[in-house]
Amino acid sequence: MFHAAPLFISNGPDQFMHRHFERANAIGLPQNDVMTITKNLGMLLLAIYLICVGLVGLVGLSLGIVPAILAIVAGILILIGR
């Protein structure tokens, strides 16, 4: 039977975990207090469409043709750059 060689050599699993998966330092990362909504109408409609499709799949809501219309309008607006 063939046995593969280990990919790393360490003194134990804890040493490997601490050495390779350290927590990131968040001091240097910028923090924004306000969440901004995109000014691009096509991307906004795409976001609404994705939320609608998610709700339809998750909860079983019936939104009729609303998701299809949102998808068409969002696609057109994204293509023309609005």
C-alpha positions in Angstrom: 0.0 0.0 0.0 1.3 3.5 -0.9 1.7 6.1 1.8 2.3 9.7 1.0 5.0 11.7 2.8 3.8 14.5 5.1 3.7 17.9 3.6 5.3 19.6 6.6 7.3 18.7 9.7 6.3 20.3 13.0 6.4 19.6 16.7 2.6 19.3 16.9 -0.6 20.5 15.3 -0.8 23.6 17.6 2.6 24.9 16.4 1.5 24.5 12.8 -1.8 26.3 13.4 -0.3 29.2 15.2 2.5 29.6 12.7 0.4 29.6 9.6 -3.0 30.9 10.7 -2.4 33.9 12.8 -5.1 36.5 13.4 -4.8 39.6 11.3 -3.9 42.9 12.9 -6.8 45.3 12.4 -5.0 48.4 13.7 -3.8 49.5 10.2 -7.2 48.8 8.5 -9.4 51.8 7.7 -12.7 51.8 9.5 -15.8 53.5 8.0 -18.7 54.4 10.1 -21.2 55.0 7.3 -22.2 52.5 4.7 -22.8 54.2 1.3 -25.3 53.0 -1.3 -24.1 52.9 -4.9 -25.1 55.7 -7.2 -25.1 53.3 -10.2 -28.8 52.5 -10.8 -28.0 49.3 -12.7 -26.0 47.9 -9.7 -28.7 49.0 -7.3 -31.4 47.2 -9.3 -29.1 44.1 -9.5 -28.8 44.2 -5.7 -32.5 44.4 -5.3 -32.9 41.5 -7.8 -30.5 39.3 -5.9 -32.3 40.0 -2.7 -35.7 39.1 -4.4 -34.3 35.9 -5.8 -32.8 35.0 -2.5 -36.1 35.5 -0.7 -38.0 33.5 -3.3 -35.6 30.6 -2.8 -35.3 30.8 0.9 -38.9 31.6 2.0 -40.8 30.5 -1.0 -42.3 33.9 -1.8 -44.0 34.3 -5.2 -43.0 37.6 -6.8 -44.4 36.9 -10.2 -42.6 38.7 -13.0 -40.9 41.3 -10.8 -37.5 39.5 -10.6 -37.5 39.1 -14.4 -38.2 42.7 -15.0 -35.6 43.8 -12.5 -33.0 41.5 -14.1 -33.7 42.9 -17.6 -33.6 46.6 -16.5 -30.5 46.1 -14.4 -28.7 44.3 -17.2 -29.5 47.1 -19.7 -28.5 49.8 -17.3 -25.2 48.0 -16.4 -24.5 47.5 -20.2 -25.0 51.2 -20.9 -23.0 52.2 -17.9 -25.7 53.9 -15.8 
